[in-house]
Amino acid sequence: MWLNYAYYVLLFCTLTVMLAQLCFRPVRVEHILTAIFSGSLAMVALQVLTAQADSPYQYVFALGTCATCNVIWLISRALFRGGESLAIQHYTLAASIAILVMISRSLELMESVNWLTADNTVWIKGAVSEITQLLSSTILALAFWEAVRDFRQATKTSQYQRLLFAGCFFTGVFSCTVVAEGILTSDVIRQVKPWFVVSSALLITLVTFIILLWQHQSRRHTSKKSQISSGTENVAATILADDEKVFKQIRQLMEQEQRFLQHDLKTIDIANALQVSEYRISRAIRALSAAANVNQFINSYRISYAKQLLTSGHSEHWTILVISLESGFASLAPFNRAFKASEGCTPNQYRQRYLNKEGVASNPVVPN
């Protein structure tokens, strides 16, 4: 009976969070995804409640439980990378998991109305279950990774949000998998695991909503500060002028002082040097450069500097590792990744191409 009350609480909270997304202005992609995720968890609660009442509607509600782990990954990516980081391949992966879940639930529904028998569907359900479990495990790991990646480069506020999400997400998933399946006995699992599931779902839903509110308030606060400081009606023009000024100062730091050679250079270091907020640094770089973020912008200077070293006579005997360190990279692996993403080849391949061209130029073919 108490477990039923817990699922009623989950149903109430998820529906409340889902409807609360209508209050956000402007509506962002993470708000839409949270509404979908909350609605799917509400379907989970309804499925369990109707199953306990032995209602045939449990199979109908089960069809709506297809947007849980796959959508929380999309939410995590949107929260900590921005909605623009979601591309067609991410939605496709999430949709493929949803389709697999719906196939499995549809087979159960058809069995319940005697359209199919369990003997006819056992192999299909087994295959779908294995694939779904594999993809779901991967997607849960990716959801956690989105919260912890680039943690040191994030602002203090973002770090707190990432820690809150990652901690609660890990606790929920760990309790439902490792603790419930690997530590407890089978008799205890039947009694305890439903409580782990409902409490984890509640925890992740509420924490996600808290972070959404947190980020929404931060954006409103930043917007109000910008409006107050501008003192004009044309806020967009003022922001653009401010971005141009800040971007010019950033370029001076990079080109005249060569700050990019600092291995651990972060957004906060540039902001402190110019005595502006980190947000203004990020906004200016995104608006006025081809880089998607501050790290890419810094790396573009480092790669340009590395190309000079790779083709310079005085550094022709330097190893790639030495060149990466001299160019401002902290280690070889990030240098190789950034260089290949920018130039389409590795640093060593770039050097060899240059040497081959130089060899051809110094040894021209003399016609007969």
N, C-alpha and C positions, 0 to 999 in steps of 0.2 A: 504493500500500500504506500509506504513512504517513497518507494522508487517511482510510483506513479506521480506523486506530488513533485518529485524532482523533474520529471519530464514535463509536467505542466508548467513549472518554472522556466524550463528551457524553451518551451513553446512561447510563453509570454514574452520572455526577453528577446528571443530572435525576431518575433513579429514586431516588437517595439523598435528594435534596431533597424529592421528593414524599413519601417514607415518613417523613422527618423531621418533617413537619407533624403527624403523629400524636402527637408528643411534647409539643406545646404545650398548656398548660392555663392558662386556658380556651382552647378553640379559637375563633378569631375569623374573621371573613369573609375577611380577607386571607390567612389560613393555608389556607383552603379554595380560594381562587382561585389561590394559588401552587401548590398540589398539582395543580390542573387544568392550569395553565400548564406545569409541569414534565412532567406526563404527556404533554401535546401535543408538547413538544419531544422527548421520548423517542420518540414516534411519527415525528417528522421524521427522527431518527437511524436508526430501524429501516427507514423507507422508503428512505433513501439506501443503506443497507447491503444491503437485499434487491434494490434496483434494480441495484446493481453486480454482484450475483450472478445477475441475470436471473431473479429469483423472482417468481411471480405474486402473492405475498403483499404486494408493494410497494403494490398498489392498495388492499388492505385497510387497511394501515397508514396510507395517505394519507388515509383518511377521518378518522383521529384527529388530523390536523394542523390542525384548525379552531379551535384555542383558543390562538393565539399573540399576535399584535399586539392583538387585541381584548381579551384577558384581561389583558395587561400594563397596558393603560390602566385597567381596573378596579382592578388591584392598586395602581397609582400613586395613584389617587384615594383608595383605602382607607388607604394608608400615610400620606398627608399631609393628608387631610381627616377620616379616621375612617370606619369601616365604615358608620356611619349616614348618610353622605353619598351612598351608593349607593341609587338609587331604581329603580322599575320601568322608566323610560325608558332608564336606563343599561344595564341588563341586556338590554333589548329591542334596543338598537343593537348590543351585542356579539353577541347571539344571531343577529341578521340577517346579520352578517358570517360567523359560523360556518355558517349555513345555505347561504350562497352558496358557501363553500369546499367544503362537503359535496356540493352539486349538481355542481360542477365535477369533484370526485374521483369521484363516482358515475358520471358520464358516461365518465370514463376507464376505470373498472372494467368498465362494460358493453361498452365497445369492446374491452377485452382478452379478454373471453369471447365476442366476436362476437355480442352481443345487439343492438348498434348499430354503424353504420359511421361513420367520421369525416366523411363527406359529410353525413350526417343531423344531426350534432351541432355542426358547425363554427360555425354562426351563434349557437347557444345558448351554446357555450363562449366565443365571442368577447364576447358581451354580458355574460355573468357575470364574465368576467375583467376587463373594463373597469370594471364597477361595483365589483367587489371591490378592484381597485387604487385606485380613487378613495376608497372608504371606509377602506381600510387606511392610506393616506397621511394622511388626516384624523385617524384614531384614533392614529397614531404621534405626530403633532404634539400632540394632546391629552394623551397620556401624558407627553410632555416638559413641557408647560405645567403639569400638575398638580404637578410637582416644583419649579417655579420661581415659581409664583404665591404672592403674599403672603410672599415670602422674607424681607423686612425685618421683618415682624411675627412671624416664627417665633422660637422659642427658639434658643439657640446649638447645642444638640444637634440639633434638627430641621434647622437650617441645614446642619450637617455632613452629615447624612443626605441632604438634598436635593441638595447639591453632588455627593456620591458617586453618587447614582442618576442625576442629570441628566448628569453628565460621562460616565459609562460608557454610558448609554443613547444619548447623542448620538454618542459615538465609534463604537458598534456600528452604528447606523443610517446614519451618514455614510459609514462605510467600505463598507457593503454597497450603498449607492445612489450617492452622488456619486462616490466614488473608483472603485468597481468599474464603474459604468455610464457615467460621464461623463468619466473621465480615462484609464483604461487602454484599450489596444487590444483588439480582439476576441479575438486569440490569447492575450493575457495574461489576459483575463477568465476564459476557460475553465479556466485553471490556478489562478488566484489567488482568484476569487470564492468557491469552496467553502470555502476556508480562512477568508475573511472571515466567512462565514455561521456556520460552526461555532464560531469564536472569539468572535463577537459573542453567539451564543446562550449559550455558557458564561459569558461575562462578565456578562451581564444576569441570568442565573439565580443565579449565586453572589453578586452584589451584592445582589439582592433578598433572598436568604436571610440575608445578613449584616445587612441593615437590620431584617429581622424579628427576628433574635436580639437586636439592639441595642435595639429598642423593647420587646421582651419583658423584657429585663434591667432596663430603666429602669422599667417598670411594677412589676416585683417589688421593686426597690429603693425606690421610692416607697411601695409598700404596706407594706414592712417598717418604714420610718421612721415611717409613720403609726401602725402597731401599737405600736411601741416608745414613742412619745410619748404615746399615749393611756393606756397602763397599765391598761386595762380590757378585759373580755371583749366588751363590746358595742361593737365597732368602728364599726358603722354609725351608732349613736346619737352617738358621739363626733365622727365626721366631719360629721354633720348639724349638731351644735352649733357645730363649728368653722366650717363654711360660713356659718352664720347670723351669727356674729361678724364674719367677714371681709367678708361682704356688707354688713353695716351700716356698716363702716368705708369700704367702697368708695362707698356711697351718700353718706356724709358728704363724701368727696372731691369727688364730682360736684355735689352740691346746695349745699354750703356754700362750698367752695373753687372750684367751677366749673372743675375740671381739664379737662373736655371741650373747653374753648375753646383748649386747647393743640393746635396743628395736628399735631404729630408724636407725640401721646400714644400710647404702646404699653403692652403688658401689663407689660413690665419696669419701666416708670416707675411704674405703680401698685404693683407688687410692692415696689419700693425704698421708695416712700413709706410703705407699711404694714409694711415689713420682714418680708415673707413670701415664699414661693416663687411663681413664675409659675403653677405648676400649681394651687396653692390659689386663686389669683385666677380662673383659667379655670373650675375646678370649682365654685366658689361662684356664679359668674355663670350657668353652665349649669344648676345645680341650682335656683336661687332667682329667676331672672328668665325672661322670655319670649324673651330673646335666645339665639341658637344659639352665639354666641361673643363674645369681648370686644369686637371691632370693632363688631358690631351693637349691643351694649349702649351703647358710647360714642356711637355715631351716633344712638341713640334720644334721648339728651339734647340732642345738637346739633340734631336736627330739631325737637324741642320748643321749643328756644330760637329757631330760625329762624322757626317759625310765629308766635312773639310779635313778631319783627321785621317779618315780612311784613304783620302786621295792626296794627302800631303807628303812631300818627300821626307820631312824631318820625323814623321811618325810612321813611316812605311814598315818599320820593324816592330812596331807595337802590336801586342796581341789584341784580340777583340775585347777581352776582359778589361785590359788597361784603357782602351778607347771608351768603353762603356762607363767606366768610373770617371775618367777625365771629362766625359760629356755630362755628368750629373746624375747618372743612374746609380742606384744603390747596389745593384748586382747585375749579373749577365742575363738572366732569364727575362726580366722585364724589358731590358734593352732589346733583346732579340724579338720579343713579341711586338713591341712598339715599332721597331724599325720595319719588320715585315708587314705590319698593318699599314704603315705609311708608304713604303717603297715597293712592296710586292716581292721582296726578296730579303734574304738574311744579310747582315753586315758583311760577312765573309764573301758572299756571292757578289755583293755590290763592289767590294774591293777588287775581286777577280775580274769583273767586267771592265772596270776602269783600267786595270793593268793590261788587259787584252787589247783594249782600244789604244792605249799608249804604245803598246808593242807594235801594233799595225801602223800607227802614225810615224813611229821612229824608224820603221823598216818598210818604206813604200815599195810597191812592186814596180820595177822598171820595165816598160814595154820593150819587146824585141825590135 
